[in-house]
Amino acid sequence: MTHEATDRHGDTPLFNGLAYLGAVPFVIGVVMALTGVTWAGVDGRLLFTAYSAVILSFLCGIWWGGALNRVDHPYRVPLMLASNLVALAAWLALLFYDTRFALPALALGYVFVERAEARWKPNRPDLTSYFKTRSRITYFVVACHVLMIALLWR
């Protein structure tokens, strides 16, 4: 990787950009729920919940990869166990997407992942700018979950 492709903390702008772009489908799901629009038979709630479950599972997969690659990590076993438990909870939320369980469970999953990641540092802890971006995006995504909950159960 060239020096121009990284900032002074070792982060690539690509990671930050993808994190922000990853929030767009959450907004689309909220807008679809607000307007009642469906796309290919998919309503805003299903789009939002499915995307949320996929992204939460993806974040857990990052933990899994960190645990596999860093056998000396002090939180290796908790990372492996938590990654599996949160991914399974996300899958259950997707199965029950049309219940009052799904969206709060997913929102709590994002908060858990962000807080645990800040504490356990499953990957390179020197990626400071990226983790700041991840925290901002996480709380934006949680706010989208709260908005979606309010829209669906008003």
C-alpha positions in Angstrom: 0.0 0.0 0.0 1.4 3.4 -0.9 1.8 6.2 1.6 -0.7 8.3 -0.4 -3.4 5.7 0.1 -3.2 5.9 3.9 -3.6 8.7 6.4 -1.2 9.3 9.2 -3.0 6.7 11.4 -2.7 3.9 8.8 -6.3 4.0 7.6 -7.3 4.1 4.0 -9.9 6.6 3.0 -11.6 3.7 1.2 -12.6 2.1 4.5 -14.1 5.3 5.8 -15.9 5.9 2.5 -17.4 2.4 2.4 -18.6 2.8 6.0 -20.5 5.9 5.1 -21.9 4.3 1.9 -23.0 1.4 4.0 -25.4 3.6 5.9 -27.3 4.6 2.8 -29.5 1.4 2.6 -30.7 2.1 6.1 -31.9 5.5 5.0 -33.6 4.0 1.9 -35.4 1.5 4.2 -36.7 4.3 6.4 -37.8 6.4 3.4 -39.6 3.3 1.9 -41.4 2.7 5.2 -42.3 6.4 5.5 -43.7 6.5 2.0 -45.2 3.0 1.8 -43.1 2.2 -1.3 -42.3 -1.4 -2.1 -39.6 -2.6 -4.5 -39.9 -6.1 -6.1 -42.4 -7.0 -3.4 -40.1 -5.9 -0.6 -41.3 -3.2 1.8 -39.1 -0.8 3.8 -39.3 -2.9 7.0 -38.0 -6.1 5.3 -35.3 -4.2 3.4 -34.2 -2.4 6.5 -34.2 -5.5 8.7 -32.5 -7.8 6.2 -29.8 -5.3 5.5 -29.3 -4.6 9.2 -29.0 -8.4 9.9 -26.5 -8.8 7.0 -24.3 -5.9 8.1 -24.4 -6.9 11.8 -23.3 -10.4 10.7 -20.6 -8.9 8.6 -19.2 -6.9 11.5 -19.2 -10.2 13.5 -17.3 -11.9 10.7 -14.6 -9.2 11.1 -14.3 -10.3 14.7 -14.1 -13.9 13.7 -11.3 -13.1 11.2 -9.5 -11.1 13.9 -9.7 -14.0 16.3 -8.4 -16.5 13.7 -5.5 -14.2 12.7 -4.5 -13.1 16.1 -4.1 -16.3 18.2 -2.3 -14.3 20.9 -5.2 -11.9 21.3 -6.2 -11.6 25.0 -9.9 -11.7 24.1 -9.7 -14.3 21.4 -12.3 -16.7 22.9 -14.8 -14.0 23.9 -14.5 -12.5 20.3 -15.2 -15.9 18.8 -18.2 -16.6 21.0 -19.7 -13.1 20.9 -19.3 -13.0 17.1 -21.3 -16.2 16.8 -24.0 -15.2 19.3 -24.6 -11.8 17.8 -24.7 -13.2 14.2 -27.2 -15.8 15.4 -29.3 -13.1 17.1 -29.2 -11.1 13.8 -30.4 -14.1 11.9 -33.3 -14.7 14.4 -34.2 -11.0 14.1 -34.4 -11.5 10.3 -36.6 -14.5 10.7 -38.9 -12.5 13.0 -38.6 -9.3 11.0 -42.3 -8.4 11.3 -42.4 -8.6 15.1 -41.5 -6.1 17.7 -38.5 -8.1 18.6 -36.4 -7.7 15.4 -35.5 -4.0 15.3 -34.7 -3.4 19.0 -32.6 -6.6 19.0 -30.7 -5.4 15.9 -30.2 -2.0 17.4 -28.9 -3.5 20.6 -26.6 -5.7 18.6 -25.0 -2.7 17.0 -24.4 -1.0 20.3 -23.0 -4.2 21.7 -20.6 -4.6 18.8 -19.4 -1.0 18.9 -18.8 -1.1 22.7 -17.2 -4.5 22.7 -15.0 -3.5 19.8 -13.9 -0.4 21.6 -12.9 -2.6 24.6 -11.6 -5.8 23.0 -10.0 -4.2 19.9 -10.3 -7.3 17.7 -8.3 -5.9 14.9 -5.5 -3.3 14.5 -6.0 -0.8 17.3 -4.0 1.8 15.4 -6.8 2.4 12.9 -8.0 5.3 15.0 -9.7 7.4 12.3 -11.6 4.3 11.0 -12.9 3.4 14.4 -14.1 7.0 15.0 -15.9 6.7 11.7 -17.3 3.3 12.7 -18.6 4.8 16.0 -20.3 7.7 14.2 -21.9 5.3 11.7 -23.0 2.9 14.4 -24.9 5.6 16.3 -26.4 6.9 13.1 -27.6 3.3 12.3 -29.0 2.9 15.8 -30.8 6.2 15.3 -32.3 4.8 12.1 -33.4 1.8 14.0 -35.1 4.0 16.6 -36.8 6.0 13.8 -38.0 2.8 12.1 -39.4 1.5 15.3 -41.2 4.8 15.9 -42.6 4.7 12.3 -43.8 1.1 12.5 -45.4 1.2 15.9 -46.9 4.7 16.1 
